[in-house]
């Protein structure tokens, strides 16, 4: 291939890439930033300023919802890791052949289904006339129907359930690549289960843990369906506030500011996660 | 804690019980959704009132089944239309991106690669509002300048397609790049030596090699598009895709017709998912 031809093909391949990224990602975000720093002073009159961000910091409801969303997303991430890790380890190290494929597939299938259907399932299980409440009454443990929906625990169950796949799959992949003989060596050298886990298994699984945590955290933070449907009207989830500002109140300036704050929070945590674990975006998310 | 090392029985059985419990937890919500699709009651909840097919085939209110529910059928059509275009755009850009990043070296390649990954770490709802804000600004300016209407830039299906495509393209790029990296370039050179043109060699040799990855990416794109909610929610106009339609009904409270739709969705997405795995399996055996 001569160099003129090569330059031409580079140009041809670069065009769709740039169009896609510039028109759908970069420029829209610049516009969102510009809208978020324009403050409405009258009908169709705007001045540039940080007024929208000031509203966020001075109104406790917004500020509390923001920290609450962040805190619950972090908790959901850790919970998903704690629940998912033993399962991923079991699939990767204690099964083989057909069993392994079957178990792995069983983990995947629920997640090909829309999140809406999964959340709907939890609503049927948890609501007052639902499966759990009826079962408890049937067995005589309680005498009245119990409402399990519309509280933080319900949101948590939904978030953990809905993100599980994104934790288990990277964990299985990294644990699969850990050579059994390393674990054996750990035991031969006098380690017990806990030291082997701490010194060999977890360090090896770190890329999987980081990429799982990043994706789960992001998905929880940006989730709208699960908190709204399982948490009800008072779920106080930040994406709910963004939706209200955009669609219900038509206050795009404040909504854009909220959007930017959410973006900053999510990017900061992703960045911090990568830095703390010494990983890069390319080898965690981009695989 | 590996197969070759002996473990105490208590530990082994506790571990197995935990894993079993985990799979029960995974299966439970989907199972109840499917079971309630056959409950002869107007609410998708207990008590069990007997078995019925009405939520699939019923045509008398309130027992309107999926196949007679116009608004559900229309929204399925809308979702398919959106999924088709999203998938087509994503594999087109995914393929050119794969060639760009695997075959070419250019300045700031690392930087551009990270930019390419960005859509994965931007929450879907923010992708939605940023595209909404931008397209609205463009539409306002164009309308002020020309005096014509630009409905395609207002919330509606074209924006939904663009919004979903904005991040699904990254997935397609990753899947197709992984396959292209494994391609043996000497095959292409052989074709060139035998007198093929560059485009001819790519069409005859490289693209058939990439086919399993492209098909797999297309299936994944269709699945992701069908089930996308966050980005779609911010960009949707009057034609609601299936997930939006179901969400609206779910908020108001609906008959088990939603369970019937969900059951169909579960079956179809499981089949599509298995199909995409099959494509990937072919890819490995090649």
Boltz contact constraints between the chains, C-beta under 6 A:
constraints:
  - contact:
      token1: [A, 10]
      token2: [B, 104]
      max_distance: 6.0
  - contact:
      token1: [A, 13]
      token2: [B, 96]
      max_distance: 6.0
  - contact:
      token1: [A, 13]
      token2: [B, 99]
      max_distance: 6.0
  - contact:
      token1: [A, 13]
      token2: [B, 100]
      max_distance: 6.0
  - contact:
      token1: [A, 16]
      token2: [B, 93]
      max_distance: 6.0
  - contact:
      token1: [A, 16]
      token2: [B, 96]
      max_distance: 6.0
  - contact:
      token1: [A, 17]
      token2: [B, 97]
      max_distance: 6.0
  - contact:
      token1: [A, 17]
      token2: [B, 100]
      max_distance: 6.0
  - contact:
      token1: [A, 20]
      token2: [B, 93]
      max_distance: 6.0
  - contact:
      token1: [A, 20]
      token2: [B, 169]
      max_distance: 6.0
  - contact:
      token1: [A, 21]
      token2: [B, 115]
      max_distance: 6.0
  - contact:
      token1: [A, 24]
      token2: [B, 166]
      max_distance: 6.0
  - contact:
      token1: [A, 25]
      token2: [B, 119]
      max_distance: 6.0
  - contact:
      token1: [A, 28]
      token2: [B, 130]
      max_distance: 6.0
  - contact:
      token1: [A, 28]
      token2: [B, 131]
      max_distance: 6.0
  - contact:
      token1: [A, 28]
      token2: [B, 134]
      max_distance: 6.0
  - contact:
      token1: [A, 29]
      token2: [B, 130]
      max_distance: 6.0
  - contact:
      token1: [A, 31]
      token2: [B, 133]
      max_distance: 6.0
  - contact:
      token1: [A, 31]
      token2: [B, 134]
      max_distance: 6.0
  - contact:
      token1: [A, 31]
      token2: [B, 137]
      max_distance: 6.0
  - contact:
      token1: [A, 32]
      token2: [B, 130]
      max_distance: 6.0
  - contact:
      token1: [A, 32]
      token2: [B, 133]
      max_distance: 6.0
  - contact:
      token1: [A, 35]
      token2: [B, 133]
      max_distance: 6.0
  - contact:
      token1: [A, 87]
      token2: [B, 19]
      max_distance: 6.0
  - contact:
      token1: [A, 87]
      token2: [B, 22]
      max_distance: 6.0
  - contact:
      token1: [A, 90]
      token2: [B, 19]
      max_distance: 6.0
  - contact:
      token1: [A, 93]
      token2: [B, 2]
      max_distance: 6.0
  - contact:
      token1: [A, 94]
      token2: [B, 3]
      max_distance: 6.0
  - contact:
      token1: [A, 106]
      token2: [B, 23]
      max_distance: 6.0
  - contact:
      token1: [A, 109]
      token2: [B, 270]
      max_distance: 6.0
  - contact:
      token1: [A, 110]
      token2: [B, 26]
      max_distance: 6.0
  - contact:
      token1: [A, 110]
      token2: [B, 30]
      max_distance: 6.0
  - contact:
      token1: [A, 112]
      token2: [B, 223]
      max_distance: 6.0
  - contact:
      token1: [A, 112]
      token2: [B, 269]
      max_distance: 6.0
  - contact:
      token1: [A, 112]
      token2: [B, 273]
      max_distance: 6.0
  - contact:
      token1: [A, 113]
      token2: [B, 266]
      max_distance: 6.0
  - contact:
      token1: [A, 113]
      token2: [B, 269]
      max_distance: 6.0
  - contact:
      token1: [A, 114]
      token2: [B, 227]
      max_distance: 6.0
  - contact:
      token1: [A, 114]
      token2: [B, 243]
      max_distance: 6.0
  - contact:
      token1: [A, 114]
      token2: [B, 265]
      max_distance: 6.0
  - contact:
      token1: [A, 116]
      token2: [B, 243]
      max_distance: 6.0
  - contact:
      token1: [A, 116]
      token2: [B, 246]
      max_distance: 6.0
  - contact:
      token1: [A, 117]
      token2: [B, 262]
      max_distance: 6.0
  - contact:
      token1: [A, 117]
      token2: [B, 265]
      max_distance: 6.0
  - contact:
      token1: [A, 118]
      token2: [B, 29]
      max_distance: 6.0
  - contact:
      token1: [A, 120]
      token2: [B, 33]
      max_distance: 6.0
  - contact:
      token1: [A, 121]
      token2: [B, 29]
      max_distance: 6.0
  - contact:
      token1: [A, 121]
      token2: [B, 30]
      max_distance: 6.0
  - contact:
      token1: [A, 121]
      token2: [B, 32]
      max_distance: 6.0
  - contact:
      token1: [A, 121]
      token2: [B, 33]
      max_distance: 6.0
  - contact:
      token1: [A, 122]
      token2: [B, 29]
      max_distance: 6.0
  - contact:
      token1: [A, 124]
      token2: [B, 32]
      max_distance: 6.0
  - contact:
      token1: [A, 124]
      token2: [B, 36]
      max_distance: 6.0
  - contact:
      token1: [A, 124]
      token2: [B, 44]
      max_distance: 6.0
  - contact:
      token1: [A, 125]
      token2: [B, 32]
      max_distance: 6.0
  - contact:
      token1: [A, 129]
      token2: [B, 45]
      max_distance: 6.0
  - contact:
      token1: [A, 130]
      token2: [B, 45]
      max_distance: 6.0
  - contact:
      token1: [A, 131]
      token2: [B, 32]
      max_distance: 6.0
  - contact:
      token1: [A, 134]
      token2: [B, 46]
      max_distance: 6.0
  - contact:
      token1: [A, 180]
      token2: [B, 2]
      max_distance: 6.0
  - contact:
      token1: [A, 183]
      token2: [B, 2]
      max_distance: 6.0
  - contact:
      token1: [A, 222]
      token2: [B, 123]
      max_distance: 6.0
  - contact:
      token1: [A, 222]
      token2: [B, 124]
      max_distance: 6.0
  - contact:
      token1: [A, 222]
      token2: [B, 125]
      max_distance: 6.0
  - contact:
      token1: [A, 224]
      token2: [B, 125]
      max_distance: 6.0
  - contact:
      token1: [A, 224]
      token2: [B, 230]
      max_distance: 6.0
  - contact:
      token1: [A, 225]
      token2: [B, 229]
      max_distance: 6.0
  - contact:
      token1: [A, 239]
      token2: [B, 125]
      max_distance: 6.0
  - contact:
      token1: [A, 246]
      token2: [B, 129]
      max_distance: 6.0
  - contact:
      token1: [A, 259]
      token2: [B, 126]
      max_distance: 6.0
  - contact:
      token1: [A, 259]
      token2: [B, 129]
      max_distance: 6.0
  - contact:
      token1: [A, 263]
      token2: [B, 126]
      max_distance: 6.0
  - contact:
      token1: [A, 266]
      token2: [B, 123]
      max_distance: 6.0
  - contact:
      token1: [A, 270]
      token2: [B, 121]
      max_distance: 6.0
  - contact:
      token1: [A, 281]
      token2: [B, 114]
      max_distance: 6.0
  - contact:
      token1: [A, 281]
      token2: [B, 117]
      max_distance: 6.0
  - contact:
      token1: [A, 285]
      token2: [B, 117]
      max_distance: 6.0
  - contact:
      token1: [A, 285]
      token2: [B, 120]
      max_distance: 6.0
  - contact:
      token1: [A, 286]
      token2: [B, 117]
      max_distance: 6.0
